[in-house]
């Protein structure tokens, strides 16, 4: 019935429910046969016992979700079997010689299932760790340049297709950061970078994307954000650094940041948009630092629009 309902498409089984239904159906069938042969027809009992041994081992291996699945797929049928044996007044001592082998297979199957499940979990965690290493800056925990570029290309294409979705970017750079490393050492510089990443991330929305662009530069993509709102975000980030000193092993350090803001105007390549933000950042550095400057629109792009 389980197989027929699955192939008929009704009801539509979820994979774990299908496996549980198949396991319990198999267990129920083999245990019923065992009771029948044990109580009425002892001649073929050893064949049924062999089948029970194979079924228990197979069902245990299907308990891929751990002890809870094992209890559902094997524990429930065994409980019903024990109830039937009690109802038929079958002594446990008479059953044990026949159930010893199957129970050993249950233990072996459960240990094998757990080993395979842990192996699968470890493989999954290893893949996740490798993926994280490939996409995350290890010092700050921010996204790296390699992972950022496909995302900004996607948002640029989306903004280009639909004029309703403005897109802005912010390129930020810590002021006089070389002085921090030279005076306090690279360990303190790393602490400043990590705290900067925390404060920048806290100033953004969930849909915004921030990455460590290189050195002490941080690049931020703001989807569906007008240039006016982008400037507001940039000033929020600037104040998050300038208003509160950063605690380090060498005491509190006052750190400021300069930012260049650019709005997407239909550029074909992310490098062109980021270059405009970089030019605005250079202007912010050149005019005193600790400020945000808006980049003018590209003349070539503006003319084509």
N, C-alpha and C positions, 0 to 999 in steps of 0.2 A: 504493500500500500504506500509506503514511503517513496519507493522508486517510481511508482505509477503517478503519484501526485506531483513528484518533481518533474517528470518528463511531460506530463500534461500541462504543466505551467500553473496549476492551481492547487493549493495556495502557493504563492511565490515564496519559496523558502529563502531566508537569509542563510549564508553559508554555515554559520555556527549552529543555527537551528537544524539545518539539514543533517549535519554531522551528528548532532545529538539524537535526532530522531532515528537515523540509521543505526547508531550504536545501541540505543535502547531497544529498537526493534530486534536487532540481532541477539542482544543479551536476553531479552524476554523469550524469544523463540527457543534458544538453546537451553535455557533454564527450565522452561516448560517441558521440553523433551527429556531433560535429565530427571525431573520429578516423575514423569510418566513411566519412563523405563525403570527407574529405581523402585517405584512402588508396585508396578504391575508386571514388568517384563525385564528381568535382570540379564537375559542372554546378550543383548546388544549394548549393555551399559558402558562397556569400555570404549566402544566407538563414540558414544555420546560424550564420554569424558574427554576423549581426544579432541572432539569438536569444541567442547567447552574450553579446553586449554587454549586452542588456537583463537577462539572468539575473544576470550578474556585478554589475550596478548594483543590482538588487533585493535580491540576497542580501547585498551589502555594507551596504545600509540596514537589513537585519534584524539585523545584528551590533550590537545596541544595548548590549551589555555590554562593548564595547571590543575591544582588540586580540586578546585571548584568544579571544573568540567568532569574530572575523574569521579567525583562524588555523584554527579547527576547521571552520568552515562553508565556507571557500574554500581554505585552505592544504592540507587533507587531500585534497579532490578534485583540486586542481591537482598535488599530488605524485603521485597515482595516474596522472593524465593524462601527466605527464612520464615516468613509468615505462613506460607503454604506448607512448609515442612512441619511447623508447629501444629497447624490445623490437622495434618495427616498423622500426627503423633509419630514422626520419624525421629529417632534419637540422633543427637548431634554426633555421638560416637560412631554411629553407623555411616554417617555422611563423610566424616573426616578422611578416611582412606581414599575416597574418590575425589575429594576436593583439595587434597594436599598438593598434587601436581599443578592444577589450575591456579591455586593461590600463589605458588612459587612463580608461575608465569606472570601473574598480576604484578608481583613485586619487581620482577625483572623488567616487565613492560613499562611500569611506572617510572623506574629509574632511567630507563632508556629514553622515555618521553621527556622527562625533565632535563636530561642531558641535551637532547636535541633542541628543546625549547630555549634553554640557556644559551646554546650555541647560536641559535637564530637571533636571540636578543643581543648577544655580544657582537654578531656580525652587523646588525642594524645600528648599534651604538658606534661601532667602528666607522661605518659609512657616514653616519651623522657627524662624527668628529672630523673625518677627512673633509667632508663638505664644508664644515665650519672653518677649518683651517684654510681652505681654499678661498673663502669669501669674507673672512673676518680679519681685521687688523688685531694682532695678538696683544699689543700694548694697551690700546684704548677700548677694544671691544666693538669698535665701529666697523661698518662695512668697508671693504677695501676698494680700490679703484677698479680692479678686474670685475668685481660683482656689480659695481655701480653703473658702469657704462651701458650694459644692456637695458637697465631700468630707465635710464634717462632717454635712450633711443626710443623706447616704447612710448614714454610720455610725450616726447616730441612728435612722434607720428600721430598719436591720439589728438594732441592739440592742433596739429596741422590739418587733420581731417575734419575736426569740428572746431569752428571758430568760437564756440561757447566755453572752451576750457583753456583759460590762461595758464601759463607756466612761467615760473620764475626760479632763478638759482641765486645762491649766495656763496661767495668764496670768501672764507675768513682766514686770517693769519694772526698768530700771536705776536704782539709787539715786543721787540728786544728779547726774543726768546734765547738767542745765542748768549746774551749776558747772563741769563739764569743758569745755563749749562756751565759757562765759564766760571761763575762765581760760586755756585752751590754744588756743582757736579751733575752728572747725567741722571743719577737716581732721583734727585729732586726734580730735575726737568721732566722725568717720566711721570712723577706724581702730579706735576702741573698739567701735563697733557691728559692724564686720566681724569682729573677733576674737570678740566675744560670739556672733555667729551660728555661727562655727566651733566654739566650745566647746559651745554648746548642742546643735548637730547631732551632735557626737561623743559626747554623753551619751545619745543616743536609739537606739532600734532602727531597723531598716530600714523597718518598717511604720508607724512613727510619722510624723506630719505636723507640720511646723513652719512658721509663717509670720510675717512682720513685720506685726503688727496695726496699727501706727501709731506714728510717732515712735520712741521707744525701747522700745515694748511688743512682746513676742513671745508669740504664742499657739501652744500645742502641743496636738495631739490624740493621745491614747493609746488606740488600739483594743484591745479585749480585755484591759483593764488594770483591776484592782481599785483601789479608792481607796488601799489600803495600799501597793500597788506604785507608784501615782502619787506618793504622798508620798515614797517612796524615790527616785524619779526626780527629783523637785523638789529634794530635798536634794543629790543628785548634781550637778545643775546649779548650785545655790548654791555648793557647794564648788569646782566647776570655775572659778568667777569669783573667789571670795574667797581661795582658797589660793595663787593664782599671779598676780602682777601682769601687766598687759597691756603689751607693748612698743610704744612709739609713737615718733614723731619727736622728742617732747619728753621722752623717757625712760620709765621704768617707771611705770605708773599703777595704783594699787590701785582696783579697781572691784567693788562688790558688787551683788547683785540680790535683789529681793523677789519672792515668788511666791504666787499664790493658786490652790488646787487645788479642783476641783469634780467630783463624780461625776454622771453622767447618771442622772436619776431619772424619765425619761419626758416631759421637756419637749417641747412641740410645735415650738418654734422655737429655732434655735441661739442667738439673741440672749438668750433666757432663761437658758440654761446658761452662756453666757459672762458674763452679768451677775452670776451667783452667784460665778464665779471672780474677777470684778473686785471684788466686795465683800470676798472673802477677801484679795485683794491689797491693798486699801485698809487692811484691818485689819493686815496684815503691815507696811505702811508706818507705820501709826499707832502700832504697838507696838515700834518700834525699827529696822525695816528688816533686811536681810540674813537673812531667815527665810522659811519656807514655812508658810502657814496653810491649813487645810482648811475649805471652806465647808460649813455645815450644809445638810441636805436641805431642799428647798422644802416648806413645810408643806402647801400646797395639793396638791402632787403626792404627798406621803407619805400624805395622807388618802385620795386617790383610789386609791392602790395597796392 
